[in-house]
Amino acid sequence: MTQSVDTLVRGTLVNVNTGNLEERPVAIDGGAIVALDERPAERELHANYIAPGLIDAHMHVESSMVTLPQYADAVVPNGVTSVVHDPHEIANVIGATGVRAVIQDAEQTPLKARFTVPSSVPASDLQDGGATLPPDMVTALLEEPNVVALGEVMDIPGLLAGEKDVHAKVRAARERGLTVDGHMPRVTGDDLQEAARYLDNDHESITLAEAREKADVGLHVYLREGSSSKNLAELLPLTEEIDTRRLSLCTDDREVTDIVDRGGIDFAVRKAIQEGADPVEAVQMATINTAENYDLPFGKVEPGAPADLVLLEELDSWRVDDVLIDGELNPTEDGHTPSPTNIPTDTVEFPSVSAPDLAITAPDGHGRGAHVRVIDAVGGLQTEPMIAEVPVRDGTLTPKPNEDLLSLAVIERHGGKEGIGRGFVHGLGLDRGAVGSTIAHDAHNCVVAGADYTAMAAVANKLKELDGGVVAYDPVDDEFASLALPVAGLMSSEPIETVYEQFETVESHAARLGMAETGLMELSFLALEVIPTYRLTNNGLVDVTDGKYVDVTVSEHTEEQGPDADRRSIPDDSVSEP
């Protein structure tokens, strides 16, 4: 006699094992799938389509500006039942204590968070963060529950050079049978061949040729669709060239407004289908492909797997009716009040600053103007080098907001050496006032950009008062718009809807000041000293290509131009009278 089950789901199964759509029921008992066949059941559910719950292959929940339980409440109703979370940002602020706190926070939510242990903390020795994770700490964290991989190995030069600590971390993961995540922007040729000996996947491709070359050497390629890096459409033709089971979808960094308005990894699935991907293959890239890369038991619909299912009204638009996790129907529907986060707060510590603290003194011999190196924010994570001329007033290099040349400062905020890096940025579009944030990948120091140094100092001091967050300041009416992020200076424990509303207020305020639409997101990456080309750290301006500090001022304009067509400039005669 056939044994009865507690739940039977009928509909068209998106069978990610075979790549087919099949009319067959799914029998569930005790939170697990027991058969793809008819069974007597206490409860019957009906759906037009039955799919496995989606998995985000690589993400940093810190980018959502809310804690993991609040993030889960937003994405689980969209059919996202798992994420592979790299708590790299928390680790840079609080270290191993922060990683363990995030793992503990995950116990408060039905979302199946799985973790990678950050491998590159700090990202480099060019900036001062709040913590370090040497090999012994990484090895200990690899033993924590629900850890599935070594997090993205960002120190590719160290990996290629045989650097002892980098290889010790890789070896510790391999000894435990864990995946090793890669981070290889623009890595090609012999360097890519060598890196592929040690790494399993990569999410940093921005061109089709780059992704194809990585697939050719055996890497599992992630097609990324985040808030700052939207690479999916560019990379999707790869599905016509290689076996799509070698591909996964990820978000990497996705901010609160995108999550609330458009969703998480579910948005990537919808977009892939809209761009022409086969719907079943799109679902595979966000379920079984990722599950197999990390040896996860879910992400598929088969006997013995956890009953993590999405019941869909429409497959092509990923229109969700219901979600089951371990057989529980809509586990986040009634809402809940999570316990206080385990992640420390009160992590923003630096002396109050004034305008002169953030200003750049002009070198001797510069009268009315000086040529300076400028970070050109060209969209997403990318920057390009630029040379421009700025006025000198009272011995100080002065921003030119009328030409989109803003002052930029990075203030060490972890209670360490109290260093301040000073420079200039183009592309943010601010006409007046200043904006700032304690979200500044990867060291997460306090980053402030502005049209004048007094406004910048006001923003920096406001961020200190808030224990971290995002702030825009208009000196015309002396008005601040603020989002407090006291959890490690990166996140809030408030409901995601509250954070969404407050962040929109800051964005609106910044837009009123003339800031570009994506300016706040781009601001958060201007200190990321491991992605070319120019970046500003609390220790000064960095030429990432050469891996060294460079002076902000340039003695001769022509020295920086040369044959390099990528080095942009603003004409010398653009300097206004002081």
VEXDREN-576246 format. One line per 4 residues: number of its first residue (from 1); their letters; for each residue x, y, z of C-alpha. Coordinates in Angstrom, 2 decimals. Example, Ala and Ser with C-alpha at 12.3 -4.5 7.8 and 13.67 -1.06 7.14 Angstrom:
<rolums>
1) as) 12.30,-4.50,7.80 ~ 13.67,-1.06,7.14
</rolums>
This chain:
<rolums>
1) mtqs) 0.00,0.00,0.00 ~ 1.32,3.47,-0.96 ~ 2.24,5.51,2.09 ~ 0.38,8.79,2.56
5) vdtl) 2.22,12.11,2.77 ~ 1.44,15.43,4.34 ~ 1.49,17.45,1.08 ~ 1.03,16.76,-2.61
9) vrgt) 1.71,19.52,-5.16 ~ 0.32,19.19,-8.69 ~ 1.43,21.20,-11.71 ~ 4.00,21.42,-14.47
13) lvnv) 7.37,20.58,-12.95 ~ 10.41,22.58,-13.99 ~ 12.69,19.57,-13.88 ~ 16.16,21.06,-13.58
17) ntgn) 17.70,17.58,-13.51 ~ 16.57,16.82,-17.06 ~ 16.02,20.33,-18.41 ~ 12.40,19.56,-19.26
21) leer) 8.90,20.71,-18.35 ~ 6.91,17.71,-17.13 ~ 3.39,17.19,-15.85 ~ 3.99,15.35,-12.61
25) pvai) 3.11,15.72,-8.95 ~ 5.56,16.30,-6.10 ~ 4.93,14.37,-2.88 ~ 6.27,15.92,0.34
29) dgga) 6.49,14.53,3.83 ~ 8.34,15.75,6.88 ~ 9.83,18.68,4.99 ~ 11.43,16.54,2.26
33) ival) 10.46,15.41,-1.21 ~ 9.63,11.70,-1.11 ~ 8.43,11.06,-4.66 ~ 7.61,12.61,-8.00
37) derp) 4.44,10.59,-8.13 ~ 0.90,10.40,-6.79 ~ 0.52,9.81,-3.07 ~ -2.46,10.09,-0.71
41) aere) -2.02,13.44,1.01 ~ -3.44,15.42,3.89 ~ -3.04,18.62,1.88 ~ -3.08,19.19,-1.86
45) lhan) -1.68,22.29,-3.55 ~ -2.05,23.25,-7.20 ~ 0.25,25.39,-9.32 ~ 0.69,26.13,-12.98
49) yiap) 4.42,25.52,-12.52 ~ 6.54,23.94,-9.77 ~ 10.19,25.01,-9.59 ~ 12.97,24.55,-7.06
53) glid) 13.67,27.53,-4.83 ~ 16.23,29.93,-6.25 ~ 19.82,30.25,-4.98 ~ 21.91,33.40,-5.31
57) ahmh) 25.35,32.03,-6.18 ~ 27.33,34.94,-4.73 ~ 26.19,37.93,-2.72 ~ 27.05,40.24,0.15
61) vess) 23.98,40.90,2.28 ~ 25.68,44.01,3.67 ~ 25.01,45.74,0.33 ~ 21.27,45.55,1.02
65) mvtl) 21.85,47.75,4.09 ~ 19.73,45.41,6.23 ~ 20.57,42.38,8.33 ~ 20.08,38.87,7.00
69) pqya) 16.65,38.26,8.63 ~ 15.28,41.49,7.16 ~ 16.76,40.64,3.77 ~ 15.09,37.23,3.89
73) davv) 11.68,38.75,4.54 ~ 12.07,40.68,1.29 ~ 13.30,37.94,-1.03 ~ 11.73,34.68,0.17
77) pngv) 8.26,35.65,-1.12 ~ 9.90,36.07,-4.55 ~ 10.98,32.43,-4.56 ~ 14.52,32.91,-3.24
81) tsvv) 15.10,30.15,-0.72 ~ 18.90,30.23,-0.40 ~ 21.89,32.54,-0.82 ~ 25.64,31.90,-0.83
85) hdph) 26.71,34.82,1.31 ~ 30.26,36.12,1.54 ~ 30.37,38.28,4.71 ~ 33.47,39.97,3.37
89) eian) 32.26,43.45,4.28 ~ 31.50,42.57,7.90 ~ 34.86,40.83,8.16 ~ 36.70,43.96,7.07
93) viga) 35.07,45.88,9.92 ~ 34.88,43.33,12.75 ~ 36.86,40.28,11.62 ~ 36.10,36.70,12.70
97) tgvr) 33.69,37.92,15.38 ~ 31.58,39.53,12.67 ~ 31.58,36.42,10.48 ~ 30.39,34.26,13.35
101) aviq) 27.74,36.85,14.26 ~ 26.31,36.75,10.72 ~ 26.18,32.95,10.85 ~ 24.26,33.20,14.13
105) daeq) 21.87,35.79,12.65 ~ 20.99,33.30,9.91 ~ 19.38,31.04,12.48 ~ 16.57,33.60,12.80
109) tplk) 15.28,33.14,9.25 ~ 13.97,30.28,7.08 ~ 16.17,31.51,4.22 ~ 18.92,28.93,3.81
113) arft) 22.01,31.09,3.99 ~ 25.23,29.31,3.24 ~ 28.54,31.04,3.83 ~ 31.92,31.51,2.29
117) vpss) 34.80,32.50,4.55 ~ 36.34,35.81,3.47 ~ 39.80,35.12,2.08 ~ 41.08,38.63,1.45
121) vpas) 40.77,40.68,4.63 ~ 42.24,43.17,4.22 ~ 41.87,43.41,0.47 ~ 45.37,44.94,0.30
125) dlqd) 47.96,46.66,2.46 ~ 47.19,50.00,0.81 ~ 44.33,50.84,3.18 ~ 43.53,50.42,6.88
129) ggat) 40.40,48.47,7.75 ~ 38.99,47.31,11.03 ~ 40.30,43.75,11.08 ~ 42.43,41.08,9.45
133) lppd) 41.78,37.40,8.78 ~ 45.11,35.57,8.67 ~ 45.29,31.91,7.62 ~ 44.74,30.47,11.10
137) mvta) 41.51,32.47,11.55 ~ 40.31,31.52,8.06 ~ 41.00,27.86,8.82 ~ 39.00,28.04,12.05
141) llee) 36.07,29.76,10.30 ~ 36.00,27.03,7.63 ~ 34.81,24.71,10.42 ~ 31.76,26.85,11.23
145) pnvv) 28.28,25.46,10.41 ~ 26.90,26.07,6.91 ~ 30.24,27.18,5.50 ~ 30.53,25.89,1.92
149) alge) 33.55,27.63,0.42 ~ 36.54,29.87,0.75 ~ 35.31,33.32,-0.23 ~ 36.41,35.12,-3.38
153) vmdi) 40.18,35.13,-3.61 ~ 40.90,38.73,-4.51 ~ 44.66,38.65,-4.15 ~ 45.36,37.24,-7.58
157) pgll) 48.89,38.69,-7.68 ~ 49.64,36.91,-4.40 ~ 48.10,33.68,-5.70 ~ 50.18,33.82,-8.88
161) agek) 53.34,34.69,-6.99 ~ 52.93,31.73,-4.64 ~ 52.38,34.00,-1.64 ~ 52.40,31.77,1.44
165) dvha) 49.30,33.07,3.25 ~ 47.09,33.02,0.15 ~ 47.97,29.43,-0.63 ~ 47.54,28.39,3.00
169) kvra) 43.91,29.55,2.86 ~ 43.27,27.77,-0.44 ~ 44.87,24.62,0.89 ~ 42.74,24.72,4.07
173) arer) 39.58,24.83,1.97 ~ 40.73,21.99,-0.29 ~ 41.59,19.81,2.70 ~ 37.96,20.14,3.79
177) gltv) 36.56,19.41,0.35 ~ 35.21,22.94,-0.06 ~ 34.84,25.12,-3.13 ~ 37.26,28.02,-3.67
181) dghm) 35.64,31.14,-5.11 ~ 37.52,33.39,-7.50 ~ 37.64,37.13,-8.14 ~ 39.42,37.77,-11.44
185) prvt) 38.54,41.05,-13.14 ~ 40.50,41.40,-16.40 ~ 42.65,38.35,-15.63 ~ 43.54,36.68,-18.91
189) gddl) 46.16,34.63,-20.74 ~ 48.85,32.85,-18.76 ~ 47.72,34.46,-15.51 ~ 44.23,33.03,-15.96
193) qeaa) 45.62,29.59,-16.79 ~ 47.63,29.63,-13.57 ~ 44.79,31.00,-11.41 ~ 42.43,28.32,-12.72
197) ryld) 44.65,25.69,-11.10 ~ 43.45,26.89,-7.70 ~ 40.04,28.54,-8.17 ~ 36.67,27.08,-9.11
201) ndhe) 34.54,29.98,-10.29 ~ 34.46,33.68,-11.10 ~ 31.80,36.40,-11.04 ~ 33.80,39.38,-12.32
205) sitl) 33.44,39.07,-16.12 ~ 32.07,42.16,-17.82 ~ 32.63,41.17,-21.47 ~ 31.60,38.07,-23.38
209) aear) 35.17,37.34,-24.44 ~ 36.34,37.48,-20.82 ~ 33.61,35.09,-19.67 ~ 34.25,32.73,-22.59
213) ekad) 37.96,32.51,-21.81 ~ 37.22,31.70,-18.17 ~ 34.77,28.99,-19.18 ~ 37.38,27.57,-21.56
217) vglh) 39.82,26.95,-18.70 ~ 37.16,25.14,-16.69 ~ 35.91,27.83,-14.36 ~ 32.25,27.91,-13.38
221) vylr) 31.19,31.33,-14.67 ~ 28.70,33.48,-12.79 ~ 26.58,35.93,-14.77 ~ 26.20,38.92,-12.45
225) egss) 23.22,41.25,-12.24 ~ 23.69,43.57,-9.31 ~ 22.95,47.21,-8.62 ~ 26.31,48.55,-9.74
229) sknl) 27.47,45.79,-12.09 ~ 24.77,44.78,-14.55 ~ 26.55,42.24,-16.73 ~ 23.82,39.71,-17.49
233) aell) 22.70,40.99,-20.89 ~ 26.29,41.30,-22.14 ~ 27.21,37.78,-21.01 ~ 24.00,35.92,-21.85
237) plte) 25.08,34.93,-25.40 ~ 27.49,32.58,-23.63 ~ 24.48,30.29,-23.12 ~ 24.48,29.65,-26.88
241) eidt) 28.18,28.74,-26.94 ~ 28.79,26.46,-23.97 ~ 26.96,23.97,-21.77 ~ 24.76,26.18,-19.59
245) rrls) 25.23,23.83,-16.66 ~ 28.63,25.56,-16.30 ~ 26.90,28.88,-15.61 ~ 25.19,30.40,-12.57
249) lctd) 23.39,33.64,-11.76 ~ 24.45,35.93,-8.94 ~ 23.78,39.47,-7.70 ~ 27.04,40.19,-5.83
253) drev) 26.02,43.66,-4.56 ~ 22.34,44.65,-4.68 ~ 21.10,47.66,-2.79 ~ 17.85,48.09,-0.90
257) tdiv) 15.88,50.00,-3.55 ~ 16.56,47.36,-6.21 ~ 15.66,44.55,-3.81 ~ 12.33,46.08,-2.82
261) drgg) 11.38,47.34,-6.30 ~ 12.72,44.50,-8.46 ~ 13.80,41.60,-6.27 ~ 17.02,39.68,-5.74
265) idfa) 18.24,36.77,-7.83 ~ 14.65,36.32,-9.05 ~ 15.13,39.54,-11.02 ~ 18.12,37.98,-12.78
269) vrka) 16.00,34.96,-13.73 ~ 13.26,37.18,-15.17 ~ 15.77,39.31,-17.04 ~ 17.54,36.29,-18.49
273) iqeg) 14.23,34.98,-19.85 ~ 13.31,38.42,-21.21 ~ 16.70,38.59,-22.94 ~ 15.97,35.31,-24.71
277) adpv) 17.26,32.56,-22.44 ~ 15.37,29.30,-22.34 ~ 13.20,29.52,-19.19 ~ 14.27,26.13,-17.87
281) eavq) 17.94,26.92,-18.43 ~ 17.46,30.26,-16.66 ~ 16.04,28.43,-13.65 ~ 18.87,25.89,-13.77
285) mati) 21.41,28.74,-13.58 ~ 19.79,29.90,-10.34 ~ 19.26,26.46,-8.77 ~ 20.93,23.16,-9.57
289) ntae) 24.01,24.61,-11.27 ~ 24.86,26.58,-8.15 ~ 23.87,23.72,-5.84 ~ 26.28,21.38,-7.57
293) nydl) 29.09,23.94,-7.45 ~ 28.79,24.07,-3.67 ~ 27.54,20.53,-3.03 ~ 24.21,21.74,-1.64
297) pfgk) 21.34,19.27,-1.06 ~ 18.67,21.67,-2.36 ~ 18.18,23.55,-5.64 ~ 16.52,20.56,-7.30
301) vepg) 13.27,18.67,-7.15 ~ 13.97,14.99,-6.57 ~ 13.28,12.35,-3.91 ~ 15.38,13.01,-0.83
305) apad) 15.87,16.71,-1.45 ~ 14.48,19.31,0.95 ~ 11.05,20.54,-0.11 ~ 12.17,24.02,-1.16
309) lvll) 9.69,24.83,-3.91 ~ 8.26,27.80,-5.73 ~ 4.69,27.54,-6.98 ~ 4.34,29.80,-10.00
313) eeld) 1.43,31.30,-11.85 ~ 3.73,32.07,-14.80 ~ 7.18,30.75,-15.54 ~ 8.32,33.32,-18.11
317) swrv) 7.64,36.25,-15.77 ~ 8.49,34.29,-12.60 ~ 5.14,35.26,-11.09 ~ 5.07,33.56,-7.68
321) ddvl) 1.95,32.26,-5.94 ~ 3.49,30.41,-2.98 ~ 6.85,29.36,-1.57 ~ 7.71,26.29,0.47
325) idge) 10.88,25.88,2.51 ~ 11.34,22.46,4.09 ~ 7.66,21.91,3.25 ~ 6.46,24.95,5.21
329) lnpt) 4.14,27.11,3.16 ~ 5.08,30.82,2.88 ~ 7.28,30.77,6.01 ~ 7.82,34.54,6.07
333) edgh) 4.24,35.55,5.27 ~ 3.12,36.35,8.80 ~ 6.22,38.39,9.53 ~ 8.23,38.20,12.70
337) tpsp) 10.32,40.33,14.99 ~ 13.85,38.98,14.87 ~ 16.00,38.96,17.93 ~ 18.59,41.73,18.16
341) tnip) 21.44,41.15,15.75 ~ 24.57,39.45,16.99 ~ 26.67,41.84,14.92 ~ 28.42,44.57,16.94
345) tdtv) 27.46,48.22,16.64 ~ 29.40,51.36,17.63 ~ 32.12,50.72,15.07 ~ 32.52,54.29,13.76
349) efps) 35.34,55.99,15.64 ~ 37.33,58.98,14.45 ~ 37.98,62.51,15.76 ~ 35.63,65.23,14.55
353) vsap) 36.96,66.91,11.44 ~ 36.94,70.48,10.10 ~ 37.28,71.84,6.58 ~ 41.10,72.26,6.78
357) dlai) 41.44,68.59,7.77 ~ 39.98,67.55,4.41 ~ 41.62,70.17,2.17 ~ 44.68,69.59,0.00
361) tapd) 47.47,72.10,0.32 ~ 48.87,73.19,-3.04 ~ 52.56,72.42,-3.58 ~ 54.97,75.30,-3.78
365) ghgr) 55.10,77.01,-7.13 ~ 51.40,76.69,-7.97 ~ 49.80,80.08,-8.11 ~ 46.33,80.14,-9.60
369) gahv) 45.91,76.52,-10.61 ~ 47.36,73.03,-10.44 ~ 47.05,69.84,-12.45 ~ 45.73,66.93,-10.41
373) rvid) 45.04,63.27,-10.86 ~ 41.30,62.61,-10.73 ~ 39.28,59.43,-10.20 ~ 36.86,59.35,-13.13
377) avgg) 33.79,57.37,-12.03 ~ 32.55,55.97,-15.31 ~ 29.75,53.77,-13.99 ~ 29.43,50.58,-11.96
381) lqte) 32.66,49.47,-10.31 ~ 34.85,50.94,-13.02 ~ 37.00,54.04,-12.80 ~ 39.45,55.57,-15.24
385) pmia) 42.39,57.94,-14.65 ~ 41.93,61.59,-15.53 ~ 44.09,64.70,-15.38 ~ 42.40,68.03,-14.73
389) evpv) 43.32,71.51,-13.57 ~ 41.76,72.93,-10.42 ~ 42.03,76.41,-8.89 ~ 44.35,77.24,-6.01
393) rdgt) 42.74,79.52,-3.45 ~ 44.55,80.59,-0.28 ~ 47.11,77.88,-0.89 ~ 44.46,75.15,-1.16
397) ltpk) 43.45,72.99,-4.14 ~ 39.78,73.79,-4.71 ~ 37.01,71.66,-6.26 ~ 35.19,72.83,-9.39
401) pned) 31.61,71.57,-9.09 ~ 30.57,73.50,-12.21 ~ 32.77,71.06,-14.15 ~ 31.92,68.02,-12.03
405) llsl) 35.29,68.04,-10.26 ~ 34.57,67.30,-6.60 ~ 36.83,66.91,-3.61 ~ 37.00,63.43,-2.12
409) avie) 38.17,62.30,1.31 ~ 38.52,58.88,2.93 ~ 38.71,58.97,6.74 ~ 39.91,55.98,8.74
413) rhgg) 36.93,55.17,10.99 ~ 37.94,52.02,12.87 ~ 39.76,53.74,15.72 ~ 43.17,52.99,14.25
417) kegi) 45.78,55.30,12.79 ~ 43.32,58.13,12.03 ~ 44.61,58.68,8.49 ~ 42.77,60.84,5.94
421) grgf) 43.23,60.40,2.21 ~ 42.41,63.37,0.00 ~ 41.77,63.57,-3.72 ~ 39.38,64.52,-6.51
425) vhgl) 36.58,62.70,-8.34 ~ 34.73,63.30,-11.60 ~ 31.39,61.78,-12.60 ~ 29.29,62.08,-9.45
429) gldr) 27.58,65.25,-10.69 ~ 27.23,67.14,-7.40 ~ 26.55,70.87,-7.87 ~ 26.72,71.90,-4.20
433) gavg) 26.92,70.43,-0.72 ~ 28.33,67.02,0.07 ~ 27.48,63.34,0.41 ~ 29.13,60.64,2.46
437) stia) 28.91,57.06,3.63 ~ 30.55,54.52,5.92 ~ 29.91,51.95,3.19 ~ 33.19,52.13,1.26
441) hdah) 34.33,48.80,-0.12 ~ 36.30,46.98,1.10 ~ 37.82,48.56,4.20 ~ 34.63,50.55,4.82
445) ncvv) 36.21,53.72,5.99 ~ 34.24,56.96,5.90 ~ 34.11,58.34,2.34 ~ 32.91,61.89,1.63
449) agad) 32.62,63.81,-1.64 ~ 31.65,67.42,-1.94 ~ 31.62,70.77,-3.68 ~ 33.33,72.43,-0.70
453) ytam) 35.35,71.31,2.29 ~ 33.04,72.81,4.92 ~ 30.07,70.77,3.66 ~ 32.25,67.66,3.54
457) aava) 33.28,68.12,7.17 ~ 29.63,68.52,8.18 ~ 28.76,65.23,6.48 ~ 31.69,63.36,8.04
461) nklk) 30.76,64.53,11.52 ~ 27.12,63.59,10.96 ~ 28.19,60.07,9.98 ~ 30.17,59.82,13.21
465) eldg) 27.12,60.98,15.19 ~ 24.93,58.31,13.54 ~ 27.44,55.49,14.18 ~ 27.53,55.03,10.43
469) gvva) 25.19,55.42,7.51 ~ 24.60,57.47,4.37 ~ 24.21,61.25,4.46 ~ 23.53,64.10,2.02
473) ydpv) 23.89,67.73,3.10 ~ 22.63,70.94,1.48 ~ 24.42,74.02,2.85 ~ 21.85,76.36,1.30
477) ddef) 19.24,75.42,3.89 ~ 21.63,73.65,6.31 ~ 19.60,70.46,5.90 ~ 20.74,66.84,6.25
481) asla) 19.08,63.73,4.85 ~ 20.33,60.65,6.69 ~ 20.04,56.90,6.84 ~ 21.53,55.50,10.04
485) lpva) 23.36,52.17,9.62 ~ 24.68,51.42,13.10 ~ 25.22,47.67,12.57 ~ 28.93,47.67,11.76
489) glms) 28.36,51.02,10.05 ~ 26.92,49.01,7.15 ~ 23.42,47.85,8.00 ~ 20.22,48.54,9.89
493) sepi) 18.07,46.15,11.93 ~ 14.97,48.08,10.92 ~ 12.49,46.47,8.50 ~ 13.64,46.70,4.91
497) etvy) 10.68,48.93,4.01 ~ 11.83,51.49,6.58 ~ 15.39,51.43,5.30 ~ 14.08,51.71,1.74
501) eqfe) 12.11,54.86,2.55 ~ 15.00,56.50,4.38 ~ 17.49,55.67,1.65 ~ 15.13,57.05,-1.00
505) tves) 14.99,60.27,1.01 ~ 18.79,60.49,0.98 ~ 18.86,59.74,-2.76 ~ 16.26,62.42,-3.44
509) haar) 18.21,64.92,-1.38 ~ 21.42,64.04,-3.23 ~ 19.64,64.36,-6.58 ~ 18.48,67.84,-5.55
513) lgma) 22.17,68.66,-5.08 ~ 22.80,67.52,-8.65 ~ 24.15,64.05,-7.95 ~ 24.05,61.45,-10.70
517) etgl) 21.39,58.75,-10.42 ~ 23.88,56.05,-9.42 ~ 26.18,58.43,-7.56 ~ 25.72,57.05,-4.06
521) mels) 26.43,53.53,-5.23 ~ 29.50,54.66,-7.16 ~ 30.70,56.62,-4.13 ~ 30.83,53.40,-2.12
525) flal) 33.36,51.89,-4.54 ~ 35.76,54.82,-4.95 ~ 37.98,53.44,-2.17 ~ 38.11,49.88,-3.54
529) evip) 41.84,49.66,-4.11 ~ 41.85,46.26,-5.82 ~ 39.94,47.19,-8.99 ~ 41.63,49.53,-11.52
533) tyrl) 42.40,52.23,-12.02 ~ 42.59,55.15,-9.57 ~ 41.14,54.73,-6.05 ~ 41.45,56.76,-2.87
537) tnng) 42.29,55.12,0.46 ~ 42.74,56.64,3.90 ~ 46.47,56.61,3.14 ~ 46.24,58.43,-0.17
541) lvdv) 45.56,58.06,-3.89 ~ 46.36,54.65,-5.38 ~ 47.17,53.68,-8.96 ~ 45.78,50.15,-8.78
545) tdgk) 47.43,49.07,-12.03 ~ 50.86,49.64,-10.50 ~ 49.76,48.85,-6.94 ~ 51.28,51.99,-5.45
549) yvdv) 50.44,55.41,-4.05 ~ 50.69,58.39,-6.38 ~ 50.64,62.12,-5.71 ~ 47.38,63.96,-6.31
553) tvse) 49.20,66.82,-8.00 ~ 51.00,66.37,-11.32 ~ 54.10,68.43,-12.03 ~ 53.73,68.34,-15.79
557) htee) 50.43,67.72,-17.52 ~ 52.03,65.96,-20.46 ~ 53.74,63.39,-18.26 ~ 50.47,61.61,-17.59
561) qgpd) 49.12,61.78,-21.12 ~ 51.68,60.03,-23.29 ~ 50.32,57.35,-25.64 ~ 47.76,56.05,-23.13
565) adrr) 44.42,56.83,-24.78 ~ 42.49,55.78,-21.69 ~ 43.85,58.66,-19.62 ~ 41.26,61.41,-20.03
569) sipd) 41.84,65.08,-19.44 ~ 40.02,68.36,-19.06 ~ 41.58,71.27,-21.00 ~ 43.97,73.50,-19.08
573) dsvs) 42.08,76.69,-19.93 ~ 39.03,75.46,-17.98 ~ 40.37,76.88,-14.72 ~ 38.30,79.81,-13.54
577) ep) 39.77,82.83,-11.89 ~ 40.28,82.43,-8.14
</rolums>
